[in-house]
Amino acid sequence: MNFRTTVLSLAVAIAFAGAAPVTPPTTSKAANPMTEADVRALLTTQGYSGINDVEFKDGTWTADGKSV
């Protein structure tokens, strides 16, 4: 049993020795979050008109509009 425990310990040590450390991001927020005006401007440049009901919910922007 002692040999088996030693081999298992060695295998675990080798497995973890090769693993690179994981560094979490400093922040999960966007560097420059979009505003409602940014969303409206982007949709306008993409050819949408009549943009209304612009809303940010659960991390996603939604809007109603008409494609030209």
C-alpha positions as CSV (number, residue, x, y, z in Angstrom):
1,M,0.0,0.0,0.0
2,N,2.8,2.4,0.8
3,F,4.2,2.1,-2.7
4,R,0.8,2.8,-4.3
5,T,0.4,5.9,-2.1
6,T,3.9,7.2,-3.1
7,V,3.2,6.6,-6.8
8,L,-0.2,8.4,-6.6
9,S,1.4,11.3,-4.8
10,L,4.1,11.6,-7.4
11,A,1.6,11.4,-10.2
12,V,-0.5,14.2,-8.7
13,A,2.6,16.4,-8.1
14,I,3.7,15.9,-11.8
15,A,0.3,16.7,-13.1
16,F,0.1,20.0,-11.1
17,A,3.7,21.0,-11.8
18,G,2.9,21.3,-15.5
19,A,-0.2,23.4,-15.0
20,A,0.1,27.1,-15.7
21,P,-1.3,29.4,-13.2
22,V,-4.7,30.9,-14.1
23,T,-4.9,34.7,-13.6
24,P,-8.5,36.0,-13.5
25,P,-9.2,39.2,-15.4
26,T,-8.9,42.4,-13.4
27,T,-12.4,43.3,-14.3
28,S,-15.3,41.8,-16.1
29,K,-16.7,45.2,-17.2
30,A,-16.2,46.5,-20.6
31,A,-13.5,49.2,-20.9
32,N,-15.9,51.6,-22.7
33,P,-19.5,50.4,-22.1
34,M,-22.0,51.5,-24.7
35,T,-24.6,54.1,-23.9
36,E,-28.1,54.3,-25.3
37,A,-26.9,57.1,-27.6
38,D,-24.1,54.8,-28.9
39,V,-26.5,52.0,-29.7
40,R,-28.8,54.4,-31.5
41,A,-25.9,55.8,-33.5
42,L,-24.6,52.4,-34.4
43,L,-28.0,51.2,-35.6
44,T,-28.4,54.4,-37.6
45,T,-25.1,53.9,-39.4
46,Q,-26.1,50.3,-40.2
47,G,-29.2,51.6,-42.0
48,Y,-31.9,51.2,-39.4
49,S,-34.6,53.9,-38.9
50,G,-37.4,54.4,-36.5
51,I,-35.3,53.1,-33.6
52,N,-37.2,53.0,-30.3
53,D,-37.5,50.9,-27.1
54,V,-33.7,50.9,-26.7
55,E,-33.1,48.9,-23.5
56,F,-30.2,47.3,-21.7
57,K,-31.2,44.1,-19.8
58,D,-29.2,41.1,-18.5
59,G,-26.1,42.3,-20.3
60,T,-27.7,42.8,-23.8
61,W,-28.9,45.8,-25.7
62,T,-32.2,45.4,-27.5
63,A,-34.1,47.8,-29.7
64,D,-36.9,48.0,-32.2
65,G,-36.3,49.5,-35.6
66,K,-36.9,49.3,-39.3
67,S,-34.4,48.3,-41.8
68,V,-34.2,50.4,-44.9
